[in-house]
Amino acid sequence: MTRIGVVGNRRYEGLPGVLETLQRRAPALGMTLAYERELCDAGARGDELDDPAGIDALITLGGDGTMLRGARLVAGRQIPILGINLGRLGFLTACAGSDLEDALDRFATGDYAIQSRMALEARSSRDGDVRQRALNDVVLHKGGFARVLQLRVFVNGELIGAYAADGLIIATPTGSTAYSLSAGGPVVVPTLDSIVLTPISPHTLAVRPVVLPAGAEVGVKAEDGPDELLVTIDGQVGSTFLPGDTLMVRRAERPVLLVHFRDTTFFSRMRRKLAWGGLRERGEQDVC
C-alpha cells in the first residue's frame, strides 16, 4: 500500500465532496490516507498525519497557499506533492477538484511526471542556525509603516548597491510568477535554477530586478527605516528583523518535488491562468 498524506484548506466549499471522493477511490488504488488534524476535525475518515517522514506522497486540497504549506510540511524530504485546486487560480496545482478521480488514477498508474523545483533557505544573523525554507520567496518588508527602507544588498559578499525601496523580494523561479511578478520582476521558467531579486516600489529608476545564478548567496542589511521590519516566507510565516540584523538567503540543499501531468505545460498554464498573450488570447483554445 502507498501511504498518502493529505492536507487541505477547510474554507473551500467543495472540500467535503473532494474528501468523500478521495476516501472512496483511494483503497481501490492501493492507497492508505493520513490526514492532518484539521481535516480529521472536518470529518475526514482515516489516520492522522503526525509525521511526514512516514508518507510516500502528499496531496494538497486547496489553492497555491495550501501547496506552499504542504511544501513547508515535508521540510526538504523528497516526497512528491500532488496539488488539487479548489480555488480560483491554483497556478502551482496539478489539476482542478473536478478532475480528482482521473488524477488519482493517473497517479496510481505512474502516468505523471515529477518536476524538481528549487527552494530557498533563509536565516537571520540574530537567529543563528534557525533556517526557514521557501518555495516561492523570501520577502523583507516594512509591514504597515509608510516609510521607505534603505537596504544594502550583497551577493557572495560583494555589495550590489544601496536600495531605497519599500522592501525586497528574493524569489525562486517558481516564485517569479507570484509576488515578484506583481512588483515588476521577470517571468522565469520554473525548472531553470536561479535567484531573482526584485525591489518593491524602488525610489530610483536605476534600480531594476536582477537574476542571479542559483549558487549565489544574498545578504541584506537595513540601514534606515522602521525600528522593526518583517521577513515573510512564502507569504505565510514570518519573523521580525531588527536594526543590525543581516538576512542571508541561498539555495536550499534539497528541492521540492511537484507532480504534474504531461498534457499541461508551463506556458499553457500561463496562457490559461494569467491570460498570457494579451486580451485577444483570452478564452481561446490551445492550438498546436
Buried (B, 14 or more C-beta within 10 A) or exposed (E): EBBBBBBBBEEBEBBEBBBEBBBEBBEEBEBBBBBBEEBBEBEBEBBEBEEBEEBEBBBBBBBBBBBBBBBBBBEBEEBBBBBBBBBEEBBBBBBBBBBBEEBBEBBBEEEBEEBBBBBBBBBBBBBEEEBBBBBBBBBBBBEEBEEBBBBBBBBEEEEBEBBBBBBBBBBBBBBBBBBBBEBBBBBBEBEEBBBBBBBBEBEEEEBEBBBBEBEBBBBBBBEEBBEEBBBBBBBEEBBBBEEEBBBBBBBBEBBBBBBBBEEEEBEEBBBBBEEBEEEEEEEEEEEE
